[in-house]
Amino acid sequence: MVSGFTQTHQAWRPVRVEGERLLRGAPRATSFVEAARALEAPGSSEPTTYVGYSQGGRLCLQLALDRPDAVQRLALVSASPGIDDPDARAARLDADEHLAHEIERDGIDAFLDRWLAQPLFATLPRERSGIEERRKANTVDWLTYQLRVLGQGVQPSNWGRLPELPMPVLLIVGELDEKYVDIAQRMAAAIAHARVEIVAGAGHACHLEQPAAVAHLLASWPRSA
């Protein structure tokens, strides 16, 4: 989304807000795979570049695997193909359900404070976390839906399908997010046309911690990559 003469990036905000409203008001997917398929650009006959962070990255990856003809290039920021071990996946399903109950019991504000206090976000400054925007944009129903339908506990593991990806794949991860650095490197080893970029001094939310660095990586990513 690029703004016009005399405008700032905020010029697109009404469109993004309206798009989010339409997305949330649409019939909800009943499975992770169905939700991923809903990301496909409607009415477009041309493949599209998809960029996704964390949960969004997992959804974009699923779409790329199921509809490779619709995805020209794929950029994943701090994302994974899911949890391969069935026991670990079942444990994550239980953990996500527990989080959903916490949200229903305690409300959004308390949950977001606990969520952003995790070690995963230890390097994310509060002023860059978008905490107020998250509080305004989310509802109990929307957050619990994401945990129960889009969480890693219900997502199928796509580790074994990574070699199916024919398009260029850019894997961006924060240097301090050691778990996801390892995941990105393992993913790249299984994908024919993959490239790993590590953002120095950043953690899991590297696009918020180092937005200029992530923007540069995306903008300089050659179309023939």
WOZIKA-V918933 format. One record per backbone hydrogen bond with DSSP energy under -1.0 kcal/mol. NH is the residue of the N-H (numbers start at 1). CO is the residue of the C=O. Records with the same first field share a line. If there is no record, write none. Layout:
NH: CO ; CO
//
This chain:
7: 4
11: 8
12: 9
13: 10
16: 12
17: 13
18: 14
19: 15
20: 16
21: 17
22: 18
23: 19
24: 20
25: 21
26: 22
35: 31
36: 32
37: 33
38: 34
39: 36
40: 37
44: 41
48: 70
50: 73
52: 75
54: 77
56: 53
58: 54
59: 55
60: 56
61: 57
62: 58
63: 59
64: 60
65: 61
66: 62
67: 63
70: 67
72: 48
74: 168
75: 50
76: 170
77: 52
78: 172
89: 85
90: 86
91: 87
92: 88
93: 89
94: 90
95: 91
96: 92
97: 93
98: 94
99: 95
100: 96
101: 97
102: 98
103: 99
104: 100
105: 101
106: 102
107: 103
111: 107
112: 108
113: 109
114: 110
115: 111
116: 112
118: 115
121: 118
122: 119
124: 121
128: 125
129: 126
134: 130
135: 131
136: 132
137: 133
138: 134
143: 139
144: 140
145: 141
146: 142
147: 143
148: 144
149: 145
150: 146
154: 151
155: 151
158: 81
164: 161
165: 162
169: 193
170: 74
171: 195
172: 76
173: 197
175: 199
176: 202
177: 174
178: 176
181: 177
182: 178
183: 179
184: 180
185: 181
186: 182
187: 183
188: 184
189: 185
190: 187
195: 169
197: 171
199: 173
202: 199
206: 204
208: 205
209: 205
210: 206
214: 210
215: 211
216: 212
217: 213
218: 214
219: 215
220: 216
225: 222
//
